[in-house]
Amino acid sequence: MKQRFNVKLRRLYLLLILFPATFIISFSQKGMTIDEAMSIAESNSPTMKTTRLSLVRSQENLNAQNAALKSQFSLSVNPIGYSQNRSFNELISAWNSTKTTESFGTFTISQPVLLTDANISLVNKFGYKDSYSEYSGATNKGFSNNLALNLNQPLFTYNRTKLELKELQLALENAKLSYAIQLLSLEKEVTTSFYDVYQKQQSLEISRQAYENMQKSYEVSRNKVDAGLLAREEMFQAELNLATTKSDFENSQVSFENSKDNFKIVIGMSLYEDLLVLPNIAVDTVKVDVAFAIDQGLDNRMELRQRKINIESSEFNLIQTKALNEFKGNLGLSVGLFGDNEKFGNVYETPTNNESVSLSLSIPLWDWGERKSRIKASEASIESANIAFEEEQNDIILSIRKIYRNLLNLQNQIEIARQNVVNAQLAYDLNLEKYKNGDLTGMDLNIYQNQLSEKKLSYTNSLISYKLELLNLKIQTLYDFEKKEPVSPVMTLNKK
């Protein structure tokens, strides 16, 4: 009896493994693994496309800001300018007419200083001017060149350039985190839909087997009725059982096709292509240390880093708020050399030094409490961000604990479901022999057939639930307990 049980068990496991192969042979569909489905979804999903564009925008904004910190070269040219004016000259108490023709160009090199938020510029203005005045009756013409080195340094305030750069860096990091989080969310959605197709696929195969078994039992009933060994009423029941299993088989076909269409929409695949999912449904016992899982979640979850970015952004906003109506100043320095001459080569024959120093201060007197209130509002935002961070930590801990408990429960359910399938198969085989010998009615045999189908489907569902819960644990901890290695979607993103 024990040897017979082992043979039945091996036959059952072989049958479960060969389910997908049966479909491939029967329908000649294109096989698709979960990795292939994820690759298609990552490229075609509208959500991922939008998230990628947001990532590109943040990256290019940071690139532009880094480029703005380098030396900027500019050249402005006024090829020709002509003016004729008649105005009252108070110096001579008479009306005076002037005519001026000029041409000039300005070349500028500007260099922002990130360390101090200053700006250093080198400006050279070269031009030619031809001017006539009615009062003097003379015409003055010649070349001129003004070369100046300027410094503009803000005082007693925060470094706006450095803060803006830091904000853009955090925005890019946040965009990368959002992309990685969206990718994990997509993986969960694709995997769930993938296994839904597999579940419908298995249900269809189970319904097909039930239909084939019922056809065989129907043939047995018909032969017995024809031989007069069985009452004709049993034939009616056999026909009803056959029609019912056929209807179940056809319903399973409809559900399978609908599930495939939904899966194609999720991954962005053409509805006119046919497919067959090829999952790795084998389940090995995965040992999970809940304390280690929680540590991984708290150390690696990208949502926590996003919460910290929100806190840093709120602190930046506080810095900007404190600068409202603040005491601040600006220091301006300029040294230059000016020269003019009728001849181009003698512009600096008798140069003149141009120097200037300016210090400006902005002193707030009374703002009716505006600055104080805005600072309090910013501090409240920081406190809210800190509370959200703590809540996120607690949510992560609770989620991991729930998943851990579910995994333990599902492991037990899988073992029970597996044994139920073995028992249901044995019960069906034994009662099929009784039916063939005339010791069991067709209605009773149909009960055992339905029980077998139900147990097989329950076993498949328990395997799928365990796989999905393992995926959920990977997403919650960013650690793959099956492969025993961390998951680093941000690192993967950087490599792309």
VENUR-V490810 format. One record per residue. N is the residue number from 1. RES is the residue in one small letter. PSI is psi as a letter, one per 30 degrees, with the letter a starting at -180 (none if undefined). OMEGA is omega in radians with two decimals (none if undefined). NEAR is the number of other C-alpha atoms within 10 Angstrom. Layout:
BEGIN
n=N res=RES psi=PSI omega=OMEGA near=NEAR
n=N res=RES psi=PSI omega=OMEGA near=NEAR
END
This chain:
BEGIN
n=1 res=m psi=e omega=3.14 near=6
n=2 res=k psi=e omega=3.12 near=7
n=3 res=q psi=e omega=3.12 near=8
n=4 res=r psi=e omega=3.13 near=9
n=5 res=f psi=e omega=3.13 near=13
n=6 res=n psi=e omega=3.11 near=11
n=7 res=v psi=e omega=3.13 near=11
n=8 res=k psi=e omega=-3.10 near=17
n=9 res=l psi=e omega=3.11 near=19
n=10 res=r psi=e omega=3.13 near=12
n=11 res=r psi=e omega=3.14 near=12
n=12 res=l psi=e omega=-3.13 near=16
n=13 res=y psi=e omega=3.11 near=12
n=14 res=l psi=e omega=3.13 near=11
n=15 res=l psi=e omega=3.13 near=13
n=16 res=l psi=e omega=3.13 near=14
n=17 res=i psi=e omega=-3.05 near=13
n=18 res=l psi=f omega=3.12 near=12
n=19 res=f psi=e omega=-3.14 near=14
n=20 res=p psi=e omega=-3.13 near=20
n=21 res=a psi=e omega=3.12 near=13
n=22 res=t psi=e omega=-3.14 near=13
n=23 res=f psi=e omega=-3.14 near=18
n=24 res=i psi=e omega=-3.12 near=17
n=25 res=i psi=e omega=-3.03 near=9
n=26 res=s psi=e omega=-2.97 near=9
n=27 res=f psi=f omega=3.13 near=11
n=28 res=s psi=h omega=-3.13 near=12
n=29 res=q psi=l omega=3.11 near=14
n=30 res=k psi=k omega=3.13 near=12
n=31 res=g psi=k omega=-3.14 near=16
n=32 res=m psi=k omega=3.07 near=14
n=33 res=t psi=l omega=3.14 near=13
n=34 res=i psi=e omega=3.11 near=17
n=35 res=d psi=e omega=3.09 near=13
n=36 res=e psi=e omega=3.11 near=13
n=37 res=a psi=e omega=3.13 near=21
n=38 res=m psi=e omega=3.14 near=21
n=39 res=s psi=e omega=3.11 near=12
n=40 res=i psi=e omega=-3.10 near=16
n=41 res=a psi=e omega=-3.12 near=24
n=42 res=e psi=e omega=-3.13 near=20
n=43 res=s psi=e omega=-2.97 near=12
n=44 res=n psi=f omega=-3.08 near=16
n=45 res=s psi=k omega=3.11 near=17
n=46 res=p psi=e omega=3.13 near=14
n=47 res=t psi=e omega=3.14 near=14
n=48 res=m psi=e omega=3.10 near=18
n=49 res=k psi=e omega=3.13 near=14
n=50 res=t psi=e omega=3.14 near=12
n=51 res=t psi=e omega=3.10 near=18
n=52 res=r psi=e omega=3.12 near=16
n=53 res=l psi=e omega=3.07 near=13
n=54 res=s psi=e omega=3.10 near=17
n=55 res=l psi=e omega=3.12 near=21
n=56 res=v psi=e omega=3.14 near=15
n=57 res=r psi=e omega=-3.14 near=15
n=58 res=s psi=e omega=3.13 near=21
n=59 res=q psi=e omega=-3.12 near=18
n=60 res=e psi=e omega=3.06 near=14
n=61 res=n psi=e omega=3.10 near=17
n=62 res=l psi=e omega=3.09 near=21
n=63 res=n psi=e omega=-3.13 near=13
n=64 res=a psi=e omega=3.13 near=11
n=65 res=q psi=e omega=3.09 near=15
n=66 res=n psi=e omega=3.10 near=12
n=67 res=a psi=e omega=3.14 near=11
n=68 res=a psi=f omega=3.13 near=13
n=69 res=l psi=f omega=3.10 near=15
n=70 res=k psi=l omega=-3.12 near=13
n=71 res=s psi=k omega=-3.14 near=15
n=72 res=q psi=k omega=-3.12 near=13
n=73 res=f psi=k omega=3.13 near=12
n=74 res=s psi=k omega=3.12 near=11
n=75 res=l psi=k omega=3.06 near=12
n=76 res=s psi=k omega=-3.05 near=11
n=77 res=v psi=k omega=2.98 near=13
n=78 res=n psi=j omega=-3.02 near=11
n=79 res=p psi=e omega=-3.08 near=11
n=80 res=i psi=k omega=3.07 near=11
n=81 res=g psi=k omega=-3.10 near=11
n=82 res=y psi=k omega=3.09 near=12
n=83 res=s psi=k omega=3.06 near=10
n=84 res=q psi=k omega=-3.05 near=11
n=85 res=n psi=k omega=2.99 near=10
n=86 res=r psi=k omega=-3.07 near=12
n=87 res=s psi=l omega=-3.14 near=10
n=88 res=f psi=k omega=-3.13 near=11
n=89 res=n psi=j omega=-3.09 near=12
n=90 res=e psi=f omega=-3.13 near=9
n=91 res=l psi=e omega=-3.13 near=6
n=92 res=i psi=f omega=3.14 near=9
n=93 res=s psi=h omega=-3.14 near=8
n=94 res=a psi=l omega=3.05 near=10
n=95 res=w psi=k omega=-3.07 near=12
n=96 res=n psi=k omega=3.10 near=16
n=97 res=s psi=k omega=3.11 near=15
n=98 res=t psi=k omega=3.05 near=16
n=99 res=k psi=k omega=-3.10 near=15
n=100 res=t psi=k omega=3.01 near=17
n=101 res=t psi=k omega=-3.09 near=15
n=102 res=e psi=l omega=3.08 near=18
n=103 res=s psi=k omega=-3.11 near=16
n=104 res=f psi=l omega=3.10 near=18
n=105 res=g psi=k omega=-3.12 near=15
n=106 res=t psi=k omega=3.10 near=17
n=107 res=f psi=k omega=-3.05 near=15
n=108 res=t psi=k omega=2.97 near=19
n=109 res=i psi=j omega=-3.09 near=15
n=110 res=s psi=k omega=-3.12 near=20
n=111 res=q psi=j omega=3.03 near=18
n=112 res=p psi=k omega=3.10 near=18
n=113 res=v psi=j omega=-3.06 near=16
n=114 res=l psi=e omega=-3.05 near=16
n=115 res=l psi=e omega=-3.05 near=9
n=116 res=t psi=g omega=-3.10 near=15
n=117 res=d psi=g omega=3.12 near=18
n=118 res=a psi=l omega=3.06 near=20
n=119 res=n psi=k omega=3.11 near=16
n=120 res=i psi=k omega=-3.13 near=18
n=121 res=s psi=k omega=3.04 near=19
n=122 res=l psi=j omega=-3.03 near=18
n=123 res=v psi=k omega=3.08 near=19
n=124 res=n psi=j omega=3.14 near=19
n=125 res=k psi=j omega=-3.13 near=18
n=126 res=f psi=k omega=-3.12 near=20
n=127 res=g psi=l omega=3.09 near=19
n=128 res=y psi=k omega=-3.10 near=20
n=129 res=k psi=k omega=3.05 near=18
n=130 res=d psi=j omega=-3.01 near=15
n=131 res=s psi=k omega=3.10 near=17
n=132 res=y psi=k omega=3.10 near=17
n=133 res=s psi=k omega=3.13 near=16
n=134 res=e psi=e omega=-3.07 near=13
n=135 res=y psi=e omega=-3.11 near=13
n=136 res=s psi=f omega=-3.09 near=8
n=137 res=g psi=g omega=-3.08 near=9
n=138 res=a psi=l omega=3.08 near=10
n=139 res=t psi=k omega=3.12 near=13
n=140 res=n psi=k omega=3.14 near=11
n=141 res=k psi=l omega=3.10 near=18
n=142 res=g psi=l omega=-3.12 near=16
n=143 res=f psi=l omega=3.08 near=21
n=144 res=s psi=l omega=3.10 near=21
n=145 res=n psi=k omega=-3.14 near=22
n=146 res=n psi=j omega=-3.14 near=21
n=147 res=l psi=k omega=-3.07 near=19
n=148 res=a psi=k omega=3.03 near=19
n=149 res=l psi=k omega=-3.02 near=18
n=150 res=n psi=k omega=3.05 near=19
n=151 res=l psi=k omega=3.08 near=17
n=152 res=n psi=j omega=-3.04 near=18
n=153 res=q psi=j omega=3.04 near=17
n=154 res=p psi=k omega=-3.11 near=20
n=155 res=l psi=k omega=3.01 near=18
n=156 res=f psi=h omega=3.12 near=13
n=157 res=t psi=l omega=-3.09 near=16
n=158 res=y psi=l omega=-3.12 near=16
n=159 res=n psi=j omega=-3.08 near=16
n=160 res=r psi=e omega=-3.13 near=16
n=161 res=t psi=e omega=-3.13 near=18
n=162 res=k psi=e omega=3.14 near=14
n=163 res=l psi=e omega=3.13 near=17
n=164 res=e psi=e omega=3.11 near=14
n=165 res=l psi=e omega=3.14 near=17
n=166 res=k psi=e omega=3.11 near=16
n=167 res=e psi=e omega=3.12 near=17
n=168 res=l psi=e omega=3.09 near=19
n=169 res=q psi=e omega=3.10 near=18
n=170 res=l psi=e omega=3.11 near=19
n=171 res=a psi=e omega=3.11 near=21
n=172 res=l psi=e omega=3.11 near=21
n=173 res=e psi=e omega=3.12 near=19
n=174 res=n psi=e omega=3.10 near=21
n=175 res=a psi=e omega=3.09 near=22
n=176 res=k psi=e omega=3.11 near=25
n=177 res=l psi=e omega=3.12 near=21
n=178 res=s psi=e omega=3.11 near=20
n=179 res=y psi=e omega=-3.12 near=24
n=180 res=a psi=e omega=3.11 near=21
n=181 res=i psi=e omega=3.12 near=18
n=182 res=q psi=e omega=3.11 near=16
n=183 res=l psi=e omega=3.09 near=19
n=184 res=l psi=e omega=3.09 near=19
n=185 res=s psi=e omega=3.10 near=14
n=186 res=l psi=e omega=3.12 near=20
n=187 res=e psi=e omega=3.12 near=23
n=188 res=k psi=e omega=-3.13 near=18
n=189 res=e psi=e omega=-3.14 near=16
n=190 res=v psi=e omega=-3.12 near=22
n=191 res=t psi=e omega=3.12 near=22
n=192 res=t psi=e omega=3.13 near=18
n=193 res=s psi=e omega=3.12 near=20
n=194 res=f psi=e omega=-3.12 near=27
n=195 res=y psi=f omega=3.03 near=25
n=196 res=d psi=e omega=3.06 near=20
n=197 res=v psi=e omega=3.14 near=23
n=198 res=y psi=e omega=3.13 near=24
n=199 res=q psi=e omega=3.10 near=20
n=200 res=k psi=e omega=3.10 near=21
n=201 res=q psi=e omega=3.11 near=24
n=202 res=q psi=e omega=3.11 near=22
n=203 res=s psi=e omega=3.10 near=25
n=204 res=l psi=e omega=-3.14 near=23
n=205 res=e psi=e omega=3.10 near=21
n=206 res=i psi=e omega=3.11 near=21
n=207 res=s psi=e omega=3.12 near=25
n=208 res=r psi=e omega=3.12 near=19
n=209 res=q psi=e omega=3.11 near=16
n=210 res=a psi=e omega=3.13 near=22
n=211 res=y psi=e omega=3.12 near=22
n=212 res=e psi=e omega=3.11 near=16
n=213 res=n psi=e omega=-3.13 near=17
n=214 res=m psi=e omega=3.06 near=24
n=215 res=q psi=e omega=3.13 near=19
n=216 res=k psi=e omega=3.13 near=13
n=217 res=s psi=e omega=3.09 near=22
n=218 res=y psi=e omega=3.11 near=22
n=219 res=e psi=e omega=3.12 near=15
n=220 res=v psi=e omega=-3.13 near=18
n=221 res=s psi=e omega=-3.10 near=27
n=222 res=r psi=e omega=3.13 near=20
n=223 res=n psi=e omega=3.14 near=14
n=224 res=k psi=e omega=3.12 near=19
n=225 res=v psi=e omega=3.12 near=16
n=226 res=d psi=e omega=-3.14 near=13
n=227 res=a psi=f omega=3.13 near=9
n=228 res=g psi=g omega=-3.13 near=10
n=229 res=l psi=f omega=-3.07 near=12
n=230 res=l psi=k omega=-3.13 near=16
n=231 res=a psi=k omega=-3.10 near=12
n=232 res=r psi=f omega=3.10 near=15
n=233 res=e psi=e omega=3.10 near=9
n=234 res=e psi=f omega=3.12 near=18
n=235 res=m psi=e omega=3.12 near=21
n=236 res=f psi=e omega=3.12 near=15
n=237 res=q psi=e omega=3.13 near=17
n=238 res=a psi=e omega=3.11 near=25
n=239 res=e psi=e omega=3.11 near=18
n=240 res=l psi=e omega=3.11 near=15
n=241 res=n psi=e omega=-3.14 near=22
n=242 res=l psi=e omega=3.13 near=22
n=243 res=a psi=e omega=-3.14 near=15
n=244 res=t psi=e omega=3.14 near=15
n=245 res=t psi=e omega=3.08 near=23
n=246 res=k psi=e omega=3.10 near=19
n=247 res=s psi=e omega=3.10 near=14
n=248 res=d psi=e omega=3.13 near=19
n=249 res=f psi=e omega=3.14 near=22
n=250 res=e psi=e omega=3.08 near=15
n=251 res=n psi=e omega=3.11 near=13
n=252 res=s psi=e omega=3.08 near=21
n=253 res=q psi=e omega=3.13 near=19
n=254 res=v psi=e omega=-3.14 near=13
n=255 res=s psi=e omega=3.13 near=17
n=256 res=f psi=e omega=-3.14 near=20
n=257 res=e psi=e omega=3.11 near=15
n=258 res=n psi=e omega=3.14 near=14
n=259 res=s psi=e omega=3.10 near=20
n=260 res=k psi=e omega=3.12 near=23
n=261 res=d psi=e omega=3.11 near=19
n=262 res=n psi=e omega=3.13 near=17
n=263 res=f psi=e omega=3.12 near=23
n=264 res=k psi=e omega=3.11 near=23
n=265 res=i psi=e omega=-3.10 near=15
n=266 res=v psi=e omega=-3.07 near=20
n=267 res=i psi=f omega=3.12 near=25
n=268 res=g psi=h omega=-3.12 near=17
n=269 res=m psi=l omega=3.13 near=18
n=270 res=s psi=k omega=3.13 near=10
n=271 res=l psi=f omega=-3.10 near=12
n=272 res=y psi=f omega=3.05 near=8
n=273 res=e psi=k omega=3.11 near=10
n=274 res=d psi=l omega=-3.07 near=16
n=275 res=l psi=l omega=3.06 near=16
n=276 res=l psi=k omega=-3.10 near=20
n=277 res=v psi=k omega=-3.12 near=23
n=278 res=l psi=i omega=-3.08 near=17
n=279 res=p psi=l omega=2.94 near=17
n=280 res=n psi=i omega=-2.99 near=10
n=281 res=i psi=f omega=-3.14 near=14
n=282 res=a psi=k omega=-3.08 near=9
n=283 res=v psi=k omega=2.98 near=13
n=284 res=d psi=l omega=3.12 near=8
n=285 res=t psi=k omega=3.14 near=9
n=286 res=v psi=j omega=3.14 near=14
n=287 res=k psi=k omega=-3.10 near=11
n=288 res=v psi=k omega=3.01 near=14
n=289 res=d psi=j omega=-3.02 near=10
n=290 res=v psi=e omega=3.11 near=15
n=291 res=a psi=e omega=3.10 near=12
n=292 res=f psi=e omega=3.14 near=12
n=293 res=a psi=e omega=3.13 near=22
n=294 res=i psi=e omega=3.11 near=20
n=295 res=d psi=e omega=3.12 near=13
n=296 res=q psi=e omega=-3.14 near=17
n=297 res=g psi=e omega=-3.12 near=24
n=298 res=l psi=e omega=-3.12 near=21
n=299 res=d psi=e omega=-2.92 near=13
n=300 res=n psi=f omega=-3.04 near=18
n=301 res=r psi=k omega=-3.07 near=21
n=302 res=m psi=f omega=3.10 near=22
n=303 res=e psi=e omega=3.10 near=18
n=304 res=l psi=e omega=3.10 near=20
n=305 res=r psi=e omega=3.09 near=17
n=306 res=q psi=e omega=3.08 near=19
n=307 res=r psi=e omega=3.11 near=20
n=308 res=k psi=e omega=3.08 near=16
n=309 res=i psi=e omega=3.09 near=18
n=310 res=n psi=e omega=3.11 near=21
n=311 res=i psi=e omega=3.13 near=21
n=312 res=e psi=e omega=3.12 near=17
n=313 res=s psi=e omega=3.10 near=19
n=314 res=s psi=e omega=3.10 near=20
n=315 res=e psi=e omega=3.06 near=16
n=316 res=f psi=e omega=3.12 near=18
n=317 res=n psi=e omega=3.09 near=18
n=318 res=l psi=e omega=3.11 near=20
n=319 res=i psi=e omega=3.13 near=18
n=320 res=q psi=e omega=3.14 near=16
n=321 res=t psi=e omega=3.12 near=19
n=322 res=k psi=f omega=3.11 near=17
n=323 res=a psi=f omega=3.11 near=16
n=324 res=l psi=k omega=-3.12 near=15
n=325 res=n psi=h omega=-3.11 near=15
n=326 res=e psi=l omega=2.98 near=15
n=327 res=f psi=k omega=-3.12 near=14
n=328 res=k psi=l omega=-3.12 near=16
n=329 res=g psi=l omega=3.11 near=15
n=330 res=n psi=k omega=3.13 near=16
n=331 res=l psi=k omega=3.11 near=15
n=332 res=g psi=k omega=3.11 near=16
n=333 res=l psi=k omega=3.11 near=15
n=334 res=s psi=k omega=3.02 near=17
n=335 res=v psi=k omega=-3.08 near=15
n=336 res=g psi=l omega=-3.12 near=17
n=337 res=l psi=k omega=-3.12 near=16
n=338 res=f psi=k omega=3.09 near=19
n=339 res=g psi=k omega=3.09 near=18
n=340 res=d psi=l omega=-3.14 near=23
n=341 res=n psi=l omega=3.11 near=18
n=342 res=e psi=f omega=-3.13 near=14
n=343 res=k psi=k omega=-3.08 near=12
n=344 res=f psi=e omega=-3.07 near=14
n=345 res=g psi=f omega=-3.09 near=10
n=346 res=n psi=g omega=-3.09 near=14
n=347 res=v psi=e omega=-3.11 near=19
n=348 res=y psi=h omega=3.10 near=16
n=349 res=e psi=e omega=3.07 near=11
n=350 res=t psi=i omega=-3.05 near=10
n=351 res=p psi=l omega=3.09 near=15
n=352 res=t psi=k omega=3.11 near=13
n=353 res=n psi=k omega=3.05 near=12
n=354 res=n psi=k omega=-3.13 near=13
n=355 res=e psi=k omega=3.09 near=13
n=356 res=s psi=k omega=3.06 near=10
n=357 res=v psi=k omega=3.12 near=11
n=358 res=s psi=k omega=3.07 near=10
n=359 res=l psi=k omega=3.13 near=13
n=360 res=s psi=k omega=3.14 near=12
n=361 res=l psi=k omega=3.06 near=13
n=362 res=s psi=j omega=-3.03 near=12
n=363 res=i psi=j omega=3.11 near=11
n=364 res=p psi=k omega=-3.13 near=11
n=365 res=l psi=e omega=-3.11 near=9
n=366 res=w psi=k omega=-3.13 near=9
n=367 res=d psi=g omega=3.08 near=10
n=368 res=w psi=g omega=3.07 near=8
n=369 res=g psi=g omega=-3.11 near=8
n=370 res=e psi=e omega=-3.08 near=11
n=371 res=r psi=e omega=-3.12 near=17
n=372 res=k psi=e omega=-3.13 near=13
n=373 res=s psi=e omega=-3.14 near=12
n=374 res=r psi=e omega=3.09 near=15
n=375 res=i psi=e omega=3.10 near=19
n=376 res=k psi=e omega=3.11 near=13
n=377 res=a psi=e omega=3.11 near=14
n=378 res=s psi=e omega=3.10 near=20
n=379 res=e psi=e omega=3.08 near=16
n=380 res=a psi=e omega=3.10 near=14
n=381 res=s psi=e omega=3.11 near=19
n=382 res=i psi=e omega=3.12 near=21
n=383 res=e psi=e omega=3.09 near=14
n=384 res=s psi=e omega=3.12 near=15
n=385 res=a psi=e omega=3.10 near=20
n=386 res=n psi=e omega=3.10 near=16
n=387 res=i psi=e omega=3.11 near=14
n=388 res=a psi=e omega=3.10 near=17
n=389 res=f psi=e omega=3.13 near=20
n=390 res=e psi=e omega=3.10 near=14
n=391 res=e psi=e omega=3.11 near=13
n=392 res=e psi=e omega=3.09 near=17
n=393 res=q psi=e omega=3.14 near=18
n=394 res=n psi=e omega=3.11 near=12
n=395 res=d psi=e omega=3.13 near=12
n=396 res=i psi=e omega=-3.14 near=19
n=397 res=i psi=e omega=-3.14 near=20
n=398 res=l psi=e omega=-3.12 near=13
n=399 res=s psi=e omega=-3.12 near=16
n=400 res=i psi=e omega=3.11 near=22
n=401 res=r psi=e omega=3.12 near=17
n=402 res=k psi=e omega=-3.14 near=11
n=403 res=i psi=e omega=3.14 near=17
n=404 res=y psi=e omega=3.13 near=19
n=405 res=r psi=e omega=3.12 near=11
n=406 res=n psi=e omega=3.14 near=15
n=407 res=l psi=e omega=3.11 near=23
n=408 res=l psi=e omega=3.14 near=15
n=409 res=n psi=e omega=-3.12 near=12
n=410 res=l psi=e omega=3.08 near=18
n=411 res=q psi=e omega=3.10 near=19
n=412 res=n psi=e omega=3.14 near=12
n=413 res=q psi=e omega=3.12 near=17
n=414 res=i psi=e omega=3.14 near=21
n=415 res=e psi=e omega=3.12 near=13
n=416 res=i psi=e omega=-3.13 near=13
n=417 res=a psi=e omega=3.13 near=21
n=418 res=r psi=e omega=3.13 near=22
n=419 res=q psi=e omega=3.10 near=15
n=420 res=n psi=e omega=3.10 near=19
n=421 res=v psi=e omega=3.13 near=22
n=422 res=v psi=e omega=-3.13 near=21
n=423 res=n psi=e omega=-3.13 near=17
n=424 res=a psi=e omega=3.12 near=21
n=425 res=q psi=e omega=3.12 near=22
n=426 res=l psi=e omega=3.14 near=17
n=427 res=a psi=e omega=3.14 near=16
n=428 res=y psi=e omega=-3.13 near=20
n=429 res=d psi=e omega=-3.14 near=16
n=430 res=l psi=e omega=-3.12 near=12
n=431 res=n psi=f omega=3.03 near=19
n=432 res=l psi=e omega=3.09 near=23
n=433 res=e psi=e omega=3.09 near=12
n=434 res=k psi=e omega=3.14 near=14
n=435 res=y psi=e omega=3.12 near=18
n=436 res=k psi=e omega=-3.13 near=15
n=437 res=n psi=f omega=3.11 near=11
n=438 res=g psi=g omega=-3.12 near=15
n=439 res=d psi=g omega=-3.10 near=10
n=440 res=l psi=k omega=-3.13 near=14
n=441 res=t psi=l omega=3.11 near=18
n=442 res=g psi=e omega=3.13 near=23
n=443 res=m psi=e omega=3.12 near=14
n=444 res=d psi=e omega=3.13 near=12
n=445 res=l psi=e omega=3.12 near=22
n=446 res=n psi=e omega=3.10 near=23
n=447 res=i psi=e omega=-3.14 near=12
n=448 res=y psi=e omega=3.10 near=19
n=449 res=q psi=e omega=3.11 near=24
n=450 res=n psi=e omega=3.12 near=16
n=451 res=q psi=e omega=3.13 near=18
n=452 res=l psi=e omega=3.12 near=23
n=453 res=s psi=e omega=-3.13 near=20
n=454 res=e psi=e omega=-3.11 near=18
n=455 res=k psi=e omega=3.10 near=20
n=456 res=k psi=e omega=-3.14 near=23
n=457 res=l psi=e omega=3.10 near=22
n=458 res=s psi=e omega=3.11 near=20
n=459 res=y psi=e omega=3.11 near=21
n=460 res=t psi=e omega=-3.14 near=21
n=461 res=n psi=e omega=3.13 near=20
n=462 res=s psi=e omega=3.08 near=21
n=463 res=l psi=e omega=3.14 near=24
n=464 res=i psi=e omega=-3.14 near=23
n=465 res=s psi=e omega=3.13 near=19
n=466 res=y psi=e omega=3.11 near=21
n=467 res=k psi=e omega=-3.13 near=21
n=468 res=l psi=e omega=3.14 near=17
n=469 res=e psi=e omega=3.03 near=18
n=470 res=l psi=e omega=3.08 near=20
n=471 res=l psi=e omega=3.12 near=22
n=472 res=n psi=e omega=3.09 near=19
n=473 res=l psi=e omega=3.12 near=24
n=474 res=k psi=e omega=3.14 near=21
n=475 res=i psi=e omega=-3.10 near=20
n=476 res=q psi=f omega=-3.07 near=23
n=477 res=t psi=f omega=-3.00 near=27
n=478 res=l psi=h omega=3.07 near=24
n=479 res=y psi=k omega=-3.14 near=22
n=480 res=d psi=j omega=-3.09 near=15
n=481 res=f psi=f omega=3.06 near=19
n=482 res=e psi=e omega=3.14 near=15
n=483 res=k psi=f omega=-3.12 near=9
n=484 res=k psi=h omega=3.11 near=10
n=485 res=e psi=l omega=-3.14 near=10
n=486 res=p psi=l omega=3.07 near=14
n=487 res=v psi=k omega=-3.09 near=17
n=488 res=s psi=i omega=-3.11 near=12
n=489 res=p psi=e omega=3.14 near=18
n=490 res=v psi=e omega=3.09 near=17
n=491 res=m psi=e omega=3.10 near=11
n=492 res=t psi=e omega=3.14 near=10
n=493 res=l psi=e omega=3.14 near=12
n=494 res=n psi=e omega=3.12 near=8
n=495 res=k psi=f omega=3.13 near=7
n=496 res=k psi=none omega=none near=6
END
